[in-house]
């Protein structure tokens, strides 16, 4: 927590793994510079549902013997949505519809500035209780991009395994990635919150088992868990979680049209 | 779903009558079979009859311009057949000019909707796939620059491209991810062995993987908001309709019922006048007209039950009447099977296949032999394709 001119901000420190050789150091510095620019660019994303950058501009700092990319974000009190999982009664249809609508609008705002989030999941979203910003994405996804994609030389996809779209688990994921992986993670977030269970990782287990399920197992239709939710909304969520990106939605307009049809 | 005529050699009055009598809702013209001057006359004549008039630029035929014995008909008289060096196609520098030339020709003809050119994709993992995607990626922007007519991008693929299903479905991931998608797609699935003339189509399209892949194309494109016009679709039309097709086209000769890229090279083999056929919706087959009377004398249910059936009572009908009957029967099938709800339509088509199998069994019991083109093997391919499609489309 950081107190900036009487306003509380959250200080973020992204660990930057050490580099040893000159070549590694040069590459790391370039990546950090690029990541710093990305933080600023994401700050330009005009979505009220993405946490806003604070007064501390992104820069490298050494704390102890470790390097960190440090920047600040607005401090937003609220309840992280992972606390909703398994709660009784489960989240209402109105809340789920509102959340999915917000996530789709956030994906649109990110694509307009040329970004994918790649780490949409309940843990990264808070319920602020604020009327016009009820749900806010707390994490810019930048940390995952730095650790996962760049500094590990592309072998490991970024993000949280359990919420990764199947195409991200392929060796050539960089060439197959577009906003449909964020649509997938948003729908999976809704599915988990609505059903109270994770379809691919219902309990802690080896990552290989989760990967296998993500790639091969079709989740139970959402309607089988939530008979109280309109079938149209359940089908929409099911479709957004299909394995092949082509079977999801290639245009955000189409998702928004479907959401309007099932407006609570 | 609508049925269009696939234009070809010897249209005579088939198109006029088809449009006027309502068996077809449009025509896809082939410049291979009509000169620019005659096309203008034909369009003037048909505009009064109503329906959508389109032209397949058949750009993929340019691959045969350097063939030792090309068979391009009047295609070479059309200005849009620009043939750049292959390197210019690979680098993409020529693509814009090719699309523009083709759409300009269609605009000058006064066509309301355009079909953009493209190359033929023989294999999913070939450089041709990248070139074809580049064509499609440019299509809508160029159409908008030229006046904004609604435009179909051509997606012309060989059965071999579809049969390697994983690669092919990856292509559709890329295709649906294009930033500026066209309004629709003109989809052609070809095989190498449909003959120009002769008794039957030796088509390799009736394989479950190929049919399922073709259905998957329709499904993916339609759920993503595109209209899908399938060329050379014939008896596969209802299956494409089940998967979301907007239009299917078929013609009056075997080469207009199934697409073969080889038709643009001269066929050295001999041929014979094709026999007159009858589309039996209940049999899901295209039986010989001469068999129709024999069949229905034993199993009356083989008749489609549409007005054209009456024409077949007095012996073999004319070529025009044969074409009208086949379009009418395709309409009957598609109207009954394609409601727009994929799950319902799949179930309904499965029932159709079961009923057709029972009818074929009765005919066999009665001692009728099966013809090469009209037989139960195709039903098996259709049945298996539904299962495969359902799995690929993640519906099962």
Interface residues (C-beta under 8 A of the other chain):
Chain A: X167 X176 X178 X180 X218 X239 X242 X243 X244 X245 X246 X247 X249 X250 X251 X254
Chain B: X169 X170 X172 X173 X174 X175 X176 X177 X178 X181 X220 X223 X224 X225 X393 X394
